[in-house]
Amino acid sequence: MASLGLAQRIRIGLDGNSGVEFPMMDRAGRLNFGKKRVGFRVMASEGQSVEPDLSVTVNGLKMPNPFVIGSGPPGTNYTVMKRAFDEGWGGVIAKTVSLEADKVKNVTPRYAKLRADANGSAKGQIIGWQNIELISDRPLETMLKEFKQLKEEYPDRILIASIMEEYNKAAWEELIYRCEETGIDAFEINFSCPHGMPERRMGAAVGQDCDLLEEVCGWINAVATVPVWAKMTPNITDITKPARVALNQGCEGVSAINTIMSVMGINLDTLRPEPCVEGLVSLH
Ligand SMILES: Cc1cc2nc3c(=O)[nH]c(=O)nc-3n(C[C@H](O)[C@H](O)[C@H](O)COP(=O)(O)O)c2cc1C
């Protein structure tokens, strides 16, 4: 079933019509379900309990609804992806995987807060966040096993593998073959992660370089047999340029956008950008 927010409730009217109710707010900002407007109506036969049909087909992928979880913490493992499907999400883009998870060094904590007050006083209102989470550090074998299990248990949902590799044709091909064997429905290519790992020519290092992007998209589309979306970085002067390159090279779609880079502060003793955890930073 499609998930609706707290502010909406499915209504089946006595007149046999169903709709989604949008309660009014009172002056104090409280939701009032007594007073309402009907947001839209779906005709239904009398007395029958129906839900609106939110199904969509995108690039041949039939989804029960258009709500798809972006790659990140909610796609880290089987448990959280299963939870997403159980809660009604139409699709999940899993956390980005690569062939050699042991090269990925994630640290904790991974978020920095930006506060409104001068000098970042702990009392200041939080006005921004920055994360320094890299791609998945779980063994690829484990992730693939979990993709397979999810597809077996939720055949009507869309599971998209997010992948990222080094500038190496054979590595990209191997990763694509191995992911496809699990039954995933599509690929999202991570050409956009701002913190990882440019020294290995991965993520945004490819998405910000149209020549590199063209070549890598060519490798991917020559072997992938399921739809491919290229995930764009916003950290570029003109996002339409890499988007055109990806589409011209055979990608079915582009996803926008990955993390916007920002500087959350500078440690004046070490001159290192925040967040700096265990000596590691994500700005280069
Ligand atoms: C903690 C964290 C981890 C993320 N990991 C990934 C990832 O592995 N792969 C990816 O493509 N995007 C990743 N993202 C980016 C998100 O998918 C999303 O593109 C980004 O947060 C911008 O969307 P938002 O403004 O809704 O947060 C991550 C974001 C966060 C906050």
The ligand as an SDF file (V2000), in Angstrom:
LIG
                    3D

 31 33  0  0  0  0  0  0  0  0999 V2000
   24.9100    9.4690    5.2890 C   0  0  0  0  0  0  0  0  0  0  0  0
   24.6940    9.5040    3.8050 C   0  0  0  0  0  0  0  0  0  0  0  0
   25.1640    8.4660    3.0180 C   0  0  0  0  0  0  0  0  0  0  0  0
   24.9880    8.4820    1.6400 C   0  0  0  0  0  0  0  0  0  0  0  0
   25.4460    7.4480    0.8910 N   0  0  0  0  0  0  0  0  0  0  0  0
   25.2600    7.4420   -0.4540 C   0  0  0  0  0  0  0  0  0  0  0  0
   25.7050    6.3560   -1.2420 C   0  0  0  0  0  0  0  0  0  0  0  0
   26.2620    5.3580   -0.7610 O   0  0  0  0  0  0  0  0  0  0  0  0
   25.5020    6.4180   -2.5840 N   0  0  0  0  0  0  0  0  0  0  0  0
   24.8770    7.4840   -3.1940 C   0  0  0  0  0  0  0  0  0  0  0  0
   24.7190    7.4870   -4.4110 O   0  0  0  0  0  0  0  0  0  0  0  0
   24.4210    8.5260   -2.4550 N   0  0  0  0  0  0  0  0  0  0  0  0
   24.5970    8.5330   -1.1110 C   0  0  0  0  0  0  0  0  0  0  0  0
   24.1330    9.5660   -0.3530 N   0  0  0  0  0  0  0  0  0  0  0  0
   23.4830   10.7190   -1.0340 C   0  0  0  0  0  0  0  0  0  0  0  0
   21.9740   10.6250   -0.9930 C   0  0  0  0  0  0  0  0  0  0  0  0
   21.4900    9.5040   -1.7160 O   0  0  0  0  0  0  0  0  0  0  0  0
   21.3540   11.8900   -1.6300 C   0  0  0  0  0  0  0  0  0  0  0  0
   21.6850   11.9340   -2.9990 O   0  0  0  0  0  0  0  0  0  0  0  0
   21.8520   13.1500   -0.9730 C   0  0  0  0  0  0  0  0  0  0  0  0
   21.7840   13.0530    0.4390 O   0  0  0  0  0  0  0  0  0  0  0  0
   21.0440   14.3820   -1.4380 C   0  0  0  0  0  0  0  0  0  0  0  0
   19.6830   14.2010   -1.1760 O   0  0  0  0  0  0  0  0  0  0  0  0
   18.9760   14.9630    0.0670 P   0  0  0  0  0  0  0  0  0  0  0  0
   19.1790   16.4180   -0.1940 O   0  0  0  0  0  0  0  0  0  0  0  0
   17.5680   14.4990    0.0080 O   0  0  0  0  0  0  0  0  0  0  0  0
   19.7050   14.5040    1.3070 O   0  0  0  0  0  0  0  0  0  0  0  0
   24.3000    9.5700    1.0340 C   0  0  0  0  0  0  0  0  0  0  0  0
   23.8070   10.6150    1.8330 C   0  0  0  0  0  0  0  0  0  0  0  0
   23.9980   10.5990    3.2020 C   0  0  0  0  0  0  0  0  0  0  0  0
   23.4600   11.7400    4.0300 C   0  0  0  0  0  0  0  0  0  0  0  0
  1  2  1  0
  2  3  1  0
  2 30  2  0
  3  4  2  0
  4  5  1  0
  4 28  1  0
  5  6  2  0
  6  7  1  0
  6 13  1  0
  7  8  2  0
  7  9  1  0
  9 10  1  0
 10 11  2  0
 10 12  1  0
 12 13  2  0
 13 14  1  0
 14 15  1  0
 14 28  1  0
 15 16  1  0
 16 17  1  0
 16 18  1  0
 18 19  1  0
 18 20  1  0
 20 21  1  0
 20 22  1  0
 22 23  1  0
 23 24  1  0
 24 25  2  0
 24 26  1  0
 24 27  1  0
 28 29  2  0
 29 30  1  0
 30 31  1  0
M  END
$$$$
